Amino acid sequence: KKRLRKRAARKPYPRGEELLFRAEMRKLLAPLLEYVRKEFLPEVSRLTDERGPVFRKDAVQDDLDAIFLRLRTLSGRVLDRARVGETLRKVATSISRKNLIDTNSQLKSTLGIEVFSDRATQQQVELFVASNVGLVESVEDDMINRLRRSVYRNAMRGGRIEDLSDEIKRTIGVTESKADFLARDQTAKLNGELTELRQRSVGVSKYIWSTSLDER
């Protein structure tokens, strides 16, 4: 009875796995962001009037539609669901492996037992992969939609290409920030779900939520 009352040590947050997730997200998006930096703006710039850095008025919508079609085609090749799923499975497996080590360390120090059968968590990993494919795609969709709004708004008001270039750089920064947030948020979520599954499997039914009262 005395042993059962011992409080478990705080389980460390899987920071290394979050960094892995972030790196894999950046790797997935890298070809698309590189294209936007080096190819997209020059393509758009060619639609400007020869007399100055503003959009010409003749048939510019058709030309812009063609540019965005090429961008969508590239994004489909870069972020195909099979490749995204493979990347997410790699990340989720790493999070699950670290979680098992840390959970067993807690259980062994407090209850004197470990989790041996771990089949139930595989389903959680697959659910994580399935739900996050859509989230990764939404980061890419949001970037393309932001670019479209910026380019068309600039064209309609006769804005300068220099101003559009700044907006495109900001859009790239927002996309990278969204990818980093996704990595942090989903790492924490999966880690918590796996901890709950594994602790419930050995009869743990209560916990005390502890927070450092930071921005997370």
Residue pairs with C-beta under 8 A, 6 or more apart in sequence:
3 110
3 111
3 112
4 110
4 111
6 109
6 110
7 110
8 106
8 107
8 109
8 110
9 105
9 106
9 109
10 210
11 102
11 103
11 105
11 106
11 195
12 102
13 188
13 191
14 95
14 98
14 99
14 102
14 187
14 191
16 98
17 91
17 94
17 95
17 98
17 187
17 191
18 183
18 184
18 187
18 188
20 91
20 94
21 91
21 95
21 183
21 184
21 186
21 187
22 179
22 180
22 183
22 184
24 87
24 90
24 91
25 136
25 139
25 179
25 180
25 182
25 183
26 176
26 179
27 87
28 78
28 79
28 83
28 84
28 87
28 136
29 78
29 79
29 139
29 140
29 175
29 176
29 179
31 74
31 78
32 74
32 75
32 78
32 79
32 140
32 143
33 172
33 175
33 176
35 71
35 74
36 71
36 143
36 147
36 168
36 171
36 172
37 172
40 67
40 71
40 147
40 168
41 161
41 164
41 165
41 168
43 67
43 70
44 64
44 67
44 151
44 161
44 164
45 53
45 161
47 55
47 56
47 60
47 63
47 64
47 155
48 54
48 55
48 56
48 161
49 55
49 56
50 56
53 160
53 161
53 162
54 158
54 159
54 160
54 161
55 154
55 155
55 158
55 159
60 155
64 151
64 152
64 155
68 144
68 147
68 148
71 144
71 147
72 144
75 140
75 144
79 136
79 137
79 140
81 133
81 137
84 133
84 136
84 137
85 129
85 130
85 133
88 128
88 129
88 132
88 133
88 136
89 125
89 129
91 187
92 125
92 128
92 129
92 190
93 125
95 187
95 190
95 191
95 194
96 121
96 124
96 125
96 190
96 194
98 191
99 191
99 194
99 195
99 198
100 115
100 118
100 121
100 194
100 198
103 115
103 194
103 195
103 198
103 199
104 114
104 115
107 113
107 114
107 115
107 199
107 202
108 114
111 202
113 202
115 198
115 201
115 202
117 201
118 198
120 197
120 201
121 194
121 197
121 198
124 190
124 193
124 194
124 197
125 190
128 186
128 190
128 193
132 182
132 186
135 182
135 186
136 182
139 175
139 178
139 179
139 182
140 175
142 175
142 178
143 171
143 172
143 174
143 175
146 171
146 174
147 168
147 171
150 164
150 167
150 168
150 171
151 164
153 159
154 163
154 164
154 167
184 216
188 216
199 207
